[in-house]
Amino acid sequence: MKKIIGIFLVIAILLIVSDLLQGVILTILYNPVGSENIYEPTWIVKYSLTAAIITIMIVPVIKFYSRITKKDVPLN
């Protein structure tokens, strides 16, 4: 049970950080300038960005976990 709660907390934190980074990146990309039209990014761009950020962020978490438990956790 403790392991399941730990995994849930890690994923929840990664989702929060991913949402913040997604907001920053999309604000930079879609920031309207003056008279330009405002374009809303499609849902596929939002979900792809979230998936990429979480994938990139989960590798250090796995490495950190393997150092704490001193086990070899394969990344493949």
mmCIF file of the N, C-alpha and C atoms, coordinates in Angstrom:
data_MODEL
# 
_entry.id   MODEL 
# 
loop_
_atom_site.group_PDB 
_atom_site.id 
_atom_site.type_symbol 
_atom_site.label_atom_id 
_atom_site.label_alt_id 
_atom_site.label_comp_id 
_atom_site.label_asym_id 
_atom_site.label_entity_id 
_atom_site.label_seq_id 
_atom_site.pdbx_PDB_ins_code 
_atom_site.Cartn_x 
_atom_site.Cartn_y 
_atom_site.Cartn_z 
_atom_site.occupancy 
_atom_site.B_iso_or_equiv 
_atom_site.pdbx_formal_charge 
_atom_site.auth_seq_id 
_atom_site.auth_comp_id 
_atom_site.auth_asym_id 
_atom_site.auth_atom_id 
_atom_site.pdbx_PDB_model_num 
ATOM 1   N N  . MET A 1 1  ? 0.824  -1.200 0.000   1.00 0.00 ? 1  MET A N  1 
ATOM 2   C CA . MET A 1 1  ? 0.000  0.000  0.000   1.00 0.00 ? 1  MET A CA 1 
ATOM 3   C C  . MET A 1 1  ? 0.872  1.270  0.000   1.00 0.00 ? 1  MET A C  1 
ATOM 4   N N  . LYS A 1 2  ? 1.959  1.213  0.769   1.00 0.00 ? 2  LYS A N  1 
ATOM 5   C CA . LYS A 1 2  ? 2.841  2.372  0.855   1.00 0.00 ? 2  LYS A CA 1 
ATOM 6   C C  . LYS A 1 2  ? 3.481  2.678  -0.502  1.00 0.00 ? 2  LYS A C  1 
ATOM 7   N N  . LYS A 1 3  ? 3.825  1.618  -1.254  1.00 0.00 ? 3  LYS A N  1 
ATOM 8   C CA . LYS A 1 3  ? 4.440  1.804  -2.566  1.00 0.00 ? 3  LYS A CA 1 
ATOM 9   C C  . LYS A 1 3  ? 3.450  2.427  -3.547  1.00 0.00 ? 3  LYS A C  1 
ATOM 10  N N  . ILE A 1 4  ? 2.190  1.999  -3.496  1.00 0.00 ? 4  ILE A N  1 
ATOM 11  C CA . ILE A 1 4  ? 1.160  2.543  -4.388  1.00 0.00 ? 4  ILE A CA 1 
ATOM 12  C C  . ILE A 1 4  ? 0.929  4.022  -4.102  1.00 0.00 ? 4  ILE A C  1 
ATOM 13  N N  . ILE A 1 5  ? 0.890  4.394  -2.827  1.00 0.00 ? 5  ILE A N  1 
ATOM 14  C CA . ILE A 1 5  ? 0.704  5.802  -2.458  1.00 0.00 ? 5  ILE A CA 1 
ATOM 15  C C  . ILE A 1 5  ? 1.906  6.627  -2.915  1.00 0.00 ? 5  ILE A C  1 
ATOM 16  N N  . GLY A 1 6  ? 3.107  6.077  -2.780  1.00 0.00 ? 6  GLY A N  1 
ATOM 17  C CA . GLY A 1 6  ? 4.307  6.776  -3.237  1.00 0.00 ? 6  GLY A CA 1 
ATOM 18  C C  . GLY A 1 6  ? 4.295  7.015  -4.736  1.00 0.00 ? 6  GLY A C  1 
ATOM 19  N N  . ILE A 1 7  ? 3.906  5.989  -5.492  1.00 0.00 ? 7  ILE A N  1 
ATOM 20  C CA . ILE A 1 7  ? 3.815  6.140  -6.951  1.00 0.00 ? 7  ILE A CA 1 
ATOM 21  C C  . ILE A 1 7  ? 2.770  7.183  -7.315  1.00 0.00 ? 7  ILE A C  1 
ATOM 22  N N  . PHE A 1 8  ? 1.629  7.149  -6.631  1.00 0.00 ? 8  PHE A N  1 
ATOM 23  C CA . PHE A 1 8  ? 0.570  8.126  -6.888  1.00 0.00 ? 8  PHE A CA 1 
ATOM 24  C C  . PHE A 1 8  ? 1.052  9.544  -6.620  1.00 0.00 ? 8  PHE A C  1 
ATOM 25  N N  . LEU A 1 9  ? 1.764  9.747  -5.516  1.00 0.00 ? 9  LEU A N  1 
ATOM 26  C CA . LEU A 1 9  ? 2.256  11.087 -5.187  1.00 0.00 ? 9  LEU A CA 1 
ATOM 27  C C  . LEU A 1 9  ? 3.283  11.572 -6.211  1.00 0.00 ? 9  LEU A C  1 
ATOM 28  N N  . VAL A 1 10 ? 4.173  10.692 -6.652  1.00 0.00 ? 10 VAL A N  1 
ATOM 29  C CA . VAL A 1 10 ? 5.173  11.082 -7.654  1.00 0.00 ? 10 VAL A CA 1 
ATOM 30  C C  . VAL A 1 10 ? 4.493  11.478 -8.954  1.00 0.00 ? 10 VAL A C  1 
ATOM 31  N N  . ILE A 1 11 ? 3.535  10.684 -9.406  1.00 0.00 ? 11 ILE A N  1 
ATOM 32  C CA . ILE A 1 11 ? 2.827  11.005 -10.643 1.00 0.00 ? 11 ILE A CA 1 
ATOM 33  C C  . ILE A 1 11 ? 2.024  12.294 -10.490 1.00 0.00 ? 11 ILE A C  1 
ATOM 34  N N  . ALA A 1 12 ? 1.406  12.509 -9.324  1.00 0.00 ? 12 ALA A N  1 
ATOM 35  C CA . ALA A 1 12 ? 0.644  13.745 -9.102  1.00 0.00 ? 12 ALA A CA 1 
ATOM 36  C C  . ALA A 1 12 ? 1.561  14.965 -9.156  1.00 0.00 ? 12 ALA A C  1 
ATOM 37  N N  . ILE A 1 13 ? 2.726  14.871 -8.532  1.00 0.00 ? 13 ILE A N  1 
ATOM 38  C CA . ILE A 1 13 ? 3.677  15.988 -8.561  1.00 0.00 ? 13 ILE A CA 1 
ATOM 39  C C  . ILE A 1 13 ? 4.177  16.227 -9.983  1.00 0.00 ? 13 ILE A C  1 
ATOM 40  N N  . LEU A 1 14 ? 4.459  15.143 -10.715 1.00 0.00 ? 14 LEU A N  1 
ATOM 41  C CA . LEU A 1 14 ? 4.902  15.296 -12.103 1.00 0.00 ? 14 LEU A CA 1 
ATOM 42  C C  . LEU A 1 14 ? 3.828  15.940 -12.965 1.00 0.00 ? 14 LEU A C  1 
ATOM 43  N N  . LEU A 1 15 ? 2.569  15.595 -12.732 1.00 0.00 ? 15 LEU A N  1 
ATOM 44  C CA . LEU A 1 15 ? 1.483  16.213 -13.501 1.00 0.00 ? 15 LEU A CA 1 
ATOM 45  C C  . LEU A 1 15 ? 1.353  17.702 -13.200 1.00 0.00 ? 15 LEU A C  1 
ATOM 46  N N  . ILE A 1 16 ? 1.523  18.080 -11.938 1.00 0.00 ? 16 ILE A N  1 
ATOM 47  C CA . ILE A 1 16 ? 1.435  19.495 -11.563 1.00 0.00 ? 16 ILE A CA 1 
ATOM 48  C C  . ILE A 1 16 ? 2.567  20.291 -12.219 1.00 0.00 ? 16 ILE A C  1 
ATOM 49  N N  . VAL A 1 17 ? 3.791  19.776 -12.115 1.00 0.00 ? 17 VAL A N  1 
ATOM 50  C CA . VAL A 1 17 ? 4.934  20.465 -12.721 1.00 0.00 ? 17 VAL A CA 1 
ATOM 51  C C  . VAL A 1 17 ? 4.788  20.504 -14.239 1.00 0.00 ? 17 VAL A C  1 
ATOM 52  N N  . SER A 1 18 ? 4.308  19.405 -14.813 1.00 0.00 ? 18 SER A N  1 
ATOM 53  C CA . SER A 1 18 ? 4.097  19.359 -16.259 1.00 0.00 ? 18 SER A CA 1 
ATOM 54  C C  . SER A 1 18 ? 3.064  20.381 -16.704 1.00 0.00 ? 18 SER A C  1 
ATOM 55  N N  . ASP A 1 19 ? 2.007  20.542 -15.926 1.00 0.00 ? 19 ASP A N  1 
ATOM 56  C CA . ASP A 1 19 ? 0.975  21.522 -16.257 1.00 0.00 ? 19 ASP A CA 1 
ATOM 57  C C  . ASP A 1 19 ? 1.533  22.943 -16.201 1.00 0.00 ? 19 ASP A C  1 
ATOM 58  N N  . LEU A 1 20 ? 2.366  23.215 -15.203 1.00 0.00 ? 20 LEU A N  1 
ATOM 59  C CA . LEU A 1 20 ? 2.988  24.539 -15.111 1.00 0.00 ? 20 LEU A CA 1 
ATOM 60  C C  . LEU A 1 20 ? 3.916  24.801 -16.298 1.00 0.00 ? 20 LEU A C  1 
ATOM 61  N N  . LEU A 1 21 ? 4.754  23.819 -16.634 1.00 0.00 ? 21 LEU A N  1 
ATOM 62  C CA . LEU A 1 21 ? 5.654  23.992 -17.778 1.00 0.00 ? 21 LEU A CA 1 
ATOM 63  C C  . LEU A 1 21 ? 4.887  24.113 -19.084 1.00 0.00 ? 21 LEU A C  1 
ATOM 64  N N  . GLN A 1 22 ? 3.812  23.351 -19.217 1.00 0.00 ? 22 GLN A N  1 
ATOM 65  C CA . GLN A 1 22 ? 2.983  23.441 -20.421 1.00 0.00 ? 22 GLN A CA 1 
ATOM 66  C C  . GLN A 1 22 ? 2.389  24.838 -20.542 1.00 0.00 ? 22 GLN A C  1 
ATOM 67  N N  . GLY A 1 23 ? 1.924  25.406 -19.438 1.00 0.00 ? 23 GLY A N  1 
ATOM 68  C CA . GLY A 1 23 ? 1.373  26.754 -19.470 1.00 0.00 ? 23 GLY A CA 1 
ATOM 69  C C  . GLY A 1 23 ? 2.401  27.785 -19.889 1.00 0.00 ? 23 GLY A C  1 
ATOM 70  N N  . VAL A 1 24 ? 3.614  27.655 -19.362 1.00 0.00 ? 24 VAL A N  1 
ATOM 71  C CA . VAL A 1 24 ? 4.677  28.596 -19.723 1.00 0.00 ? 24 VAL A CA 1 
ATOM 72  C C  . VAL A 1 24 ? 5.037  28.464 -21.204 1.00 0.00 ? 24 VAL A C  1 
ATOM 73  N N  . ILE A 1 25 ? 5.214  27.228 -21.667 1.00 0.00 ? 25 ILE A N  1 
ATOM 74  C CA . ILE A 1 25 ? 5.605  27.012 -23.066 1.00 0.00 ? 25 ILE A CA 1 
ATOM 75  C C  . ILE A 1 25 ? 4.517  27.483 -24.021 1.00 0.00 ? 25 ILE A C  1 
ATOM 76  N N  . LEU A 1 26 ? 3.268  27.138 -23.731 1.00 0.00 ? 26 LEU A N  1 
ATOM 77  C CA . LEU A 1 26 ? 2.186  27.547 -24.624 1.00 0.00 ? 26 LEU A CA 1 
ATOM 78  C C  . LEU A 1 26 ? 1.955  29.054 -24.584 1.00 0.00 ? 26 LEU A C  1 
ATOM 79  N N  . THR A 1 27 ? 2.198  29.690 -23.441 1.00 0.00 ? 27 THR A N  1 
ATOM 80  C CA . THR A 1 27 ? 2.079  31.147 -23.365 1.00 0.00 ? 27 THR A CA 1 
ATOM 81  C C  . THR A 1 27 ? 3.142  31.809 -24.231 1.00 0.00 ? 27 THR A C  1 
ATOM 82  N N  . ILE A 1 28 ? 4.346  31.268 -24.198 1.00 0.00 ? 28 ILE A N  1 
ATOM 83  C CA . ILE A 1 28 ? 5.414  31.831 -25.025 1.00 0.00 ? 28 ILE A CA 1 
ATOM 84  C C  . ILE A 1 28 ? 5.112  31.626 -26.508 1.00 0.00 ? 28 ILE A C  1 
ATOM 85  N N  . LEU A 1 29 ? 4.629  30.431 -26.871 1.00 0.00 ? 29 LEU A N  1 
ATOM 86  C CA . LEU A 1 29 ? 4.373  30.137 -28.282 1.00 0.00 ? 29 LEU A CA 1 
ATOM 87  C C  . LEU A 1 29 ? 3.164  30.878 -28.842 1.00 0.00 ? 29 LEU A C  1 
ATOM 88  N N  . TYR A 1 30 ? 2.111  31.003 -28.049 1.00 0.00 ? 30 TYR A N  1 
ATOM 89  C CA . TYR A 1 30 ? 0.854  31.552 -28.554 1.00 0.00 ? 30 TYR A CA 1 
ATOM 90  C C  . TYR A 1 30 ? 0.525  32.922 -27.968 1.00 0.00 ? 30 TYR A C  1 
ATOM 91  N N  . ASN A 1 31 ? 1.519  33.672 -27.547 1.00 0.00 ? 31 ASN A N  1 
ATOM 92  C CA . ASN A 1 31 ? 1.292  34.997 -26.996 1.00 0.00 ? 31 ASN A CA 1 
ATOM 93  C C  . ASN A 1 31 ? 0.950  35.958 -28.134 1.00 0.00 ? 31 ASN A C  1 
ATOM 94  N N  . PRO A 1 32 ? -0.249 36.519 -28.116 1.00 0.00 ? 32 PRO A N  1 
ATOM 95  C CA . PRO A 1 32 ? -0.614 37.441 -29.192 1.00 0.00 ? 32 PRO A CA 1 
ATOM 96  C C  . PRO A 1 32 ? 0.156  38.753 -29.093 1.00 0.00 ? 32 PRO A C  1 
ATOM 97  N N  . VAL A 1 33 ? 0.535  39.264 -30.240 1.00 0.00 ? 33 VAL A N  1 
ATOM 98  C CA . VAL A 1 33 ? 1.264  40.526 -30.298 1.00 0.00 ? 33 VAL A CA 1 
ATOM 99  C C  . VAL A 1 33 ? 0.408  41.525 -31.055 1.00 0.00 ? 33 VAL A C  1 
ATOM 100 N N  . GLY A 1 34 ? -0.013 42.552 -30.360 1.00 0.00 ? 34 GLY A N  1 
ATOM 101 C CA . GLY A 1 34 ? -0.759 43.630 -30.997 1.00 0.00 ? 34 GLY A CA 1 
ATOM 102 C C  . GLY A 1 34 ? -2.027 43.193 -31.695 1.00 0.00 ? 34 GLY A C  1 
ATOM 103 N N  . SER A 1 35 ? -2.031 43.309 -33.019 1.00 0.00 ? 35 SER A N  1 
ATOM 104 C CA . SER A 1 35 ? -3.244 43.066 -33.791 1.00 0.00 ? 35 SER A CA 1 
ATOM 105 C C  . SER A 1 35 ? -3.361 41.630 -34.311 1.00 0.00 ? 35 SER A C  1 
ATOM 106 N N  . GLU A 1 36 ? -2.458 40.748 -33.907 1.00 0.00 ? 36 GLU A N  1 
ATOM 107 C CA . GLU A 1 36 ? -2.532 39.362 -34.375 1.00 0.00 ? 36 GLU A CA 1 
ATOM 108 C C  . GLU A 1 36 ? -3.756 38.668 -33.788 1.00 0.00 ? 36 GLU A C  1 
ATOM 109 N N  . ASN A 1 37 ? -4.251 37.694 -34.521 1.00 0.00 ? 37 ASN A N  1 
ATOM 110 C CA . ASN A 1 37 ? -5.362 36.896 -34.018 1.00 0.00 ? 37 ASN A CA 1 
ATOM 111 C C  . ASN A 1 37 ? -4.863 35.935 -32.943 1.00 0.00 ? 37 ASN A C  1 
ATOM 112 N N  . ILE A 1 38 ? -5.739 35.625 -32.004 1.00 0.00 ? 38 ILE A N  1 
ATOM 113 C CA . ILE A 1 38 ? -5.389 34.685 -30.944 1.00 0.00 ? 38 ILE A CA 1 
ATOM 114 C C  . ILE A 1 38 ? -5.726 33.276 -31.424 1.00 0.00 ? 38 ILE A C  1 
ATOM 115 N N  . TYR A 1 39 ? -4.722 32.410 -31.441 1.00 0.00 ? 39 TYR A N  1 
ATOM 116 C CA . TYR A 1 39 ? -4.926 31.025 -31.857 1.00 0.00 ? 39 TYR A CA 1 
ATOM 117 C C  . TYR A 1 39 ? -4.865 30.124 -30.632 1.00 0.00 ? 39 TYR A C  1 
ATOM 118 N N  . GLU A 1 40 ? -5.866 29.297 -30.481 1.00 0.00 ? 40 GLU A N  1 
ATOM 119 C CA . GLU A 1 40 ? -5.878 28.320 -29.394 1.00 0.00 ? 40 GLU A CA 1 
ATOM 120 C C  . GLU A 1 40 ? -5.202 27.046 -29.894 1.00 0.00 ? 40 GLU A C  1 
ATOM 121 N N  . PRO A 1 41 ? -4.203 26.545 -29.158 1.00 0.00 ? 41 PRO A N  1 
ATOM 122 C CA . PRO A 1 41 ? -3.549 25.319 -29.605 1.00 0.00 ? 41 PRO A CA 1 
ATOM 123 C C  . PRO A 1 41 ? -4.511 24.135 -29.543 1.00 0.00 ? 41 PRO A C  1 
ATOM 124 N N  . THR A 1 42 ? -4.343 23.211 -30.453 1.00 0.00 ? 42 THR A N  1 
ATOM 125 C CA . THR A 1 42 ? -5.228 22.056 -30.491 1.00 0.00 ? 42 THR A CA 1 
ATOM 126 C C  . THR A 1 42 ? -4.953 21.139 -29.310 1.00 0.00 ? 42 THR A C  1 
ATOM 127 N N  . TRP A 1 43 ? -5.894 20.265 -29.041 1.00 0.00 ? 43 TRP A N  1 
ATOM 128 C CA . TRP A 1 43 ? -5.755 19.355 -27.904 1.00 0.00 ? 43 TRP A CA 1 
ATOM 129 C C  . TRP A 1 43 ? -4.584 18.405 -28.087 1.00 0.00 ? 43 TRP A C  1 
ATOM 130 N N  . ILE A 1 44 ? -4.262 18.044 -29.318 1.00 0.00 ? 44 ILE A N  1 
ATOM 131 C CA . ILE A 1 44 ? -3.152 17.112 -29.542 1.00 0.00 ? 44 ILE A CA 1 
ATOM 132 C C  . ILE A 1 44 ? -1.819 17.753 -29.168 1.00 0.00 ? 44 ILE A C  1 
ATOM 133 N N  . VAL A 1 45 ? -1.690 19.066 -29.385 1.00 0.00 ? 45 VAL A N  1 
ATOM 134 C CA . VAL A 1 45 ? -0.464 19.768 -29.002 1.00 0.00 ? 45 VAL A CA 1 
ATOM 135 C C  . VAL A 1 45 ? -0.340 19.790 -27.484 1.00 0.00 ? 45 VAL A C  1 
ATOM 136 N N  . LYS A 1 46 ? -1.441 20.064 -26.799 1.00 0.00 ? 46 LYS A N  1 
ATOM 137 C CA . LYS A 1 46 ? -1.411 20.107 -25.335 1.00 0.00 ? 46 LYS A CA 1 
ATOM 138 C C  . LYS A 1 46 ? -1.044 18.751 -24.740 1.00 0.00 ? 46 LYS A C  1 
ATOM 139 N N  . TYR A 1 47 ? -1.701 17.690 -25.210 1.00 0.00 ? 47 TYR A N  1 
ATOM 140 C CA . TYR A 1 47 ? -1.445 16.364 -24.654 1.00 0.00 ? 47 TYR A CA 1 
ATOM 141 C C  . TYR A 1 47 ? -0.072 15.833 -25.048 1.00 0.00 ? 47 TYR A C  1 
ATOM 142 N N  . SER A 1 48 ? 0.386  16.152 -26.238 1.00 0.00 ? 48 SER A N  1 
ATOM 143 C CA . SER A 1 48 ? 1.727  15.728 -26.656 1.00 0.00 ? 48 SER A CA 1 
ATOM 144 C C  . SER A 1 48 ? 2.792  16.409 -25.812 1.00 0.00 ? 48 SER A C  1 
ATOM 145 N N  . LEU A 1 49 ? 2.596  17.681 -25.537 1.00 0.00 ? 49 LEU A N  1 
ATOM 146 C CA . LEU A 1 49 ? 3.538  18.421 -24.709 1.00 0.00 ? 49 LEU A CA 1 
ATOM 147 C C  . LEU A 1 49 ? 3.563  17.868 -23.289 1.00 0.00 ? 49 LEU A C  1 
ATOM 148 N N  . THR A 1 50 ? 2.400  17.572 -22.729 1.00 0.00 ? 50 THR A N  1 
ATOM 149 C CA . THR A 1 50 ? 2.331  16.991 -21.389 1.00 0.00 ? 50 THR A CA 1 
ATOM 150 C C  . THR A 1 50 ? 3.018  15.633 -21.354 1.00 0.00 ? 50 THR A C  1 
ATOM 151 N N  . ALA A 1 51 ? 2.768  14.795 -22.340 1.00 0.00 ? 51 ALA A N  1 
ATOM 152 C CA . ALA A 1 51 ? 3.384  13.464 -22.382 1.00 0.00 ? 51 ALA A CA 1 
ATOM 153 C C  . ALA A 1 51 ? 4.902  13.559 -22.504 1.00 0.00 ? 51 ALA A C  1 
ATOM 154 N N  . ALA A 1 52 ? 5.382  14.477 -23.326 1.00 0.00 ? 52 ALA A N  1 
ATOM 155 C CA . ALA A 1 52 ? 6.829  14.635 -23.495 1.00 0.00 ? 52 ALA A CA 1 
ATOM 156 C C  . ALA A 1 52 ? 7.485  15.121 -22.208 1.00 0.00 ? 52 ALA A C  1 
ATOM 157 N N  . ILE A 1 53 ? 6.868  16.081 -21.542 1.00 0.00 ? 53 ILE A N  1 
ATOM 158 C CA . ILE A 1 53 ? 7.435  16.612 -20.304 1.00 0.00 ? 53 ILE A CA 1 
ATOM 159 C C  . ILE A 1 53 ? 7.470  15.537 -19.227 1.00 0.00 ? 53 ILE A C  1 
ATOM 160 N N  . ILE A 1 54 ? 6.396  14.771 -19.082 1.00 0.00 ? 54 ILE A N  1 
ATOM 161 C CA . ILE A 1 54 ? 6.363  13.724 -18.059 1.00 0.00 ? 54 ILE A CA 1 
ATOM 162 C C  . ILE A 1 54 ? 7.383  12.637 -18.374 1.00 0.00 ? 54 ILE A C  1 
ATOM 163 N N  . THR A 1 55 ? 7.529  12.277 -19.642 1.00 0.00 ? 55 THR A N  1 
ATOM 164 C CA . THR A 1 55 ? 8.509  11.260 -20.019 1.00 0.00 ? 55 THR A CA 1 
ATOM 165 C C  . THR A 1 55 ? 9.920  11.723 -19.694 1.00 0.00 ? 55 THR A C  1 
ATOM 166 N N  . ILE A 1 56 ? 10.218 12.976 -19.979 1.00 0.00 ? 56 ILE A N  1 
ATOM 167 C CA . ILE A 1 56 ? 11.547 13.514 -19.689 1.00 0.00 ? 56 ILE A CA 1 
ATOM 168 C C  . ILE A 1 56 ? 11.780 13.602 -18.183 1.00 0.00 ? 56 ILE A C  1 
ATOM 169 N N  . MET A 1 57 ? 10.755 13.945 -17.424 1.00 0.00 ? 57 MET A N  1 
ATOM 170 C CA . MET A 1 57 ? 10.918 14.131 -15.986 1.00 0.00 ? 57 MET A CA 1 
ATOM 171 C C  . MET A 1 57 ? 10.938 12.822 -15.204 1.00 0.00 ? 57 MET A C  1 
ATOM 172 N N  . ILE A 1 58 ? 10.381 11.746 -15.742 1.00 0.00 ? 58 ILE A N  1 
ATOM 173 C CA . ILE A 1 58 ? 10.299 10.510 -14.967 1.00 0.00 ? 58 ILE A CA 1 
ATOM 174 C C  . ILE A 1 58 ? 11.629 9.759  -14.931 1.00 0.00 ? 58 ILE A C  1 
ATOM 175 N N  . VAL A 1 59 ? 12.523 9.998  -15.890 1.00 0.00 ? 59 VAL A N  1 
ATOM 176 C CA . VAL A 1 59 ? 13.826 9.328  -15.902 1.00 0.00 ? 59 VAL A CA 1 
ATOM 177 C C  . VAL A 1 59 ? 14.655 9.699  -14.671 1.00 0.00 ? 59 VAL A C  1 
ATOM 178 N N  . PRO A 1 60 ? 14.791 10.991 -14.301 1.00 0.00 ? 60 PRO A N  1 
ATOM 179 C CA . PRO A 1 60 ? 15.531 11.298 -13.071 1.00 0.00 ? 60 PRO A CA 1 
ATOM 180 C C  . PRO A 1 60 ? 14.864 10.727 -11.816 1.00 0.00 ? 60 PRO A C  1 
ATOM 181 N N  . VAL A 1 61 ? 13.547 10.634 -11.815 1.00 0.00 ? 61 VAL A N  1 
ATOM 182 C CA . VAL A 1 61 ? 12.855 10.060 -10.656 1.00 0.00 ? 61 VAL A CA 1 
ATOM 183 C C  . VAL A 1 61 ? 13.220 8.588  -10.509 1.00 0.00 ? 61 VAL A C  1 
ATOM 184 N N  . ILE A 1 62 ? 13.264 7.854  -11.612 1.00 0.00 ? 62 ILE A N  1 
ATOM 185 C CA . ILE A 1 62 ? 13.631 6.436  -11.564 1.00 0.00 ? 62 ILE A CA 1 
ATOM 186 C C  . ILE A 1 62 ? 15.079 6.273  -11.107 1.00 0.00 ? 62 ILE A C  1 
ATOM 187 N N  . LYS A 1 63 ? 15.975 7.126  -11.610 1.00 0.00 ? 63 LYS A N  1 
ATOM 188 C CA . LYS A 1 63 ? 17.375 7.046  -11.193 1.00 0.00 ? 63 LYS A CA 1 
ATOM 189 C C  . LYS A 1 63 ? 17.523 7.387  -9.710  1.00 0.00 ? 63 LYS A C  1 
ATOM 190 N N  . PHE A 1 64 ? 16.790 8.387  -9.232  1.00 0.00 ? 64 PHE A N  1 
ATOM 191 C CA . PHE A 1 64 ? 16.834 8.756  -7.823  1.00 0.00 ? 64 PHE A CA 1 
ATOM 192 C C  . PHE A 1 64 ? 16.307 7.619  -6.955  1.00 0.00 ? 64 PHE A C  1 
ATOM 193 N N  . TYR A 1 65 ? 15.244 6.988  -7.385  1.00 0.00 ? 65 TYR A N  1 
ATOM 194 C CA . TYR A 1 65 ? 14.673 5.860  -6.650  1.00 0.00 ? 65 TYR A CA 1 
ATOM 195 C C  . TYR A 1 65 ? 15.658 4.699  -6.585  1.00 0.00 ? 65 TYR A C  1 
ATOM 196 N N  . SER A 1 66 ? 16.360 4.443  -7.675  1.00 0.00 ? 66 SER A N  1 
ATOM 197 C CA . SER A 1 66 ? 17.321 3.342  -7.675  1.00 0.00 ? 66 SER A CA 1 
ATOM 198 C C  . SER A 1 66 ? 18.505 3.641  -6.758  1.00 0.00 ? 66 SER A C  1 
ATOM 199 N N  . ARG A 1 67 ? 18.879 4.904  -6.623  1.00 0.00 ? 67 ARG A N  1 
ATOM 200 C CA . ARG A 1 67 ? 19.955 5.258  -5.692  1.00 0.00 ? 67 ARG A CA 1 
ATOM 201 C C  . ARG A 1 67 ? 19.510 5.104  -4.247  1.00 0.00 ? 67 ARG A C  1 
ATOM 202 N N  . ILE A 1 68 ? 18.281 5.469  -3.957  1.00 0.00 ? 68 ILE A N  1 
ATOM 203 C CA . ILE A 1 68 ? 17.777 5.357  -2.588  1.00 0.00 ? 68 ILE A CA 1 
ATOM 204 C C  . ILE A 1 68 ? 17.672 3.893  -2.171  1.00 0.00 ? 68 ILE A C  1 
ATOM 205 N N  . THR A 1 69 ? 17.114 3.081  -3.035  1.00 0.00 ? 69 THR A N  1 
ATOM 206 C CA . THR A 1 69 ? 16.905 1.675  -2.687  1.00 0.00 ? 69 THR A CA 1 
ATOM 207 C C  . THR A 1 69 ? 18.115 0.810  -3.006  1.00 0.00 ? 69 THR A C  1 
ATOM 208 N N  . LYS A 1 70 ? 19.100 1.379  -3.686  1.00 0.00 ? 70 LYS A N  1 
ATOM 209 C CA . LYS A 1 70 ? 20.317 0.675  -4.085  1.00 0.00 ? 70 LYS A CA 1 
ATOM 210 C C  . LYS A 1 70 ? 20.006 -0.580 -4.878  1.00 0.00 ? 70 LYS A C  1 
ATOM 211 N N  . LYS A 1 71 ? 19.005 -0.473 -5.735  1.00 0.00 ? 71 LYS A N  1 
ATOM 212 C CA . LYS A 1 71 ? 18.648 -1.560 -6.636  1.00 0.00 ? 71 LYS A CA 1 
ATOM 213 C C  . LYS A 1 71 ? 18.890 -1.084 -8.059  1.00 0.00 ? 71 LYS A C  1 
ATOM 214 N N  . ASP A 1 72 ? 19.113 -2.018 -8.943  1.00 0.00 ? 72 ASP A N  1 
ATOM 215 C CA . ASP A 1 72 ? 19.235 -1.688 -10.357 1.00 0.00 ? 72 ASP A CA 1 
ATOM 216 C C  . ASP A 1 72 ? 17.846 -1.687 -10.968 1.00 0.00 ? 72 ASP A C  1 
ATOM 217 N N  . VAL A 1 73 ? 17.348 -0.498 -11.265 1.00 0.00 ? 73 VAL A N  1 
ATOM 218 C CA . VAL A 1 73 ? 16.043 -0.370 -11.898 1.00 0.00 ? 73 VAL A CA 1 
ATOM 219 C C  . VAL A 1 73 ? 16.285 -0.128 -13.377 1.00 0.00 ? 73 VAL A C  1 
ATOM 220 N N  . PRO A 1 74 ? 15.928 -1.089 -14.227 1.00 0.00 ? 74 PRO A N  1 
ATOM 221 C CA . PRO A 1 74 ? 16.180 -0.903 -15.658 1.00 0.00 ? 74 PRO A CA 1 
ATOM 222 C C  . PRO A 1 74 ? 15.278 0.166  -16.253 1.00 0.00 ? 74 PRO A C  1 
ATOM 223 N N  . LEU A 1 75 ? 15.841 0.968  -17.128 1.00 0.00 ? 75 LEU A N  1 
ATOM 224 C CA . LEU A 1 75 ? 15.069 2.009  -17.794 1.00 0.00 ? 75 LEU A CA 1 
ATOM 225 C C  . LEU A 1 75 ? 14.447 1.509  -19.083 1.00 0.00 ? 75 LEU A C  1 
ATOM 226 N N  . ASN A 1 76 ? 14.819 0.330  -19.531 1.00 0.00 ? 76 ASN A N  1 
ATOM 227 C CA . ASN A 1 76 ? 14.277 -0.218 -20.780 1.00 0.00 ? 76 ASN A CA 1 
ATOM 228 C C  . ASN A 1 76 ? 13.112 -1.112 -20.476 1.00 0.00 ? 76 ASN A C  1 
# 
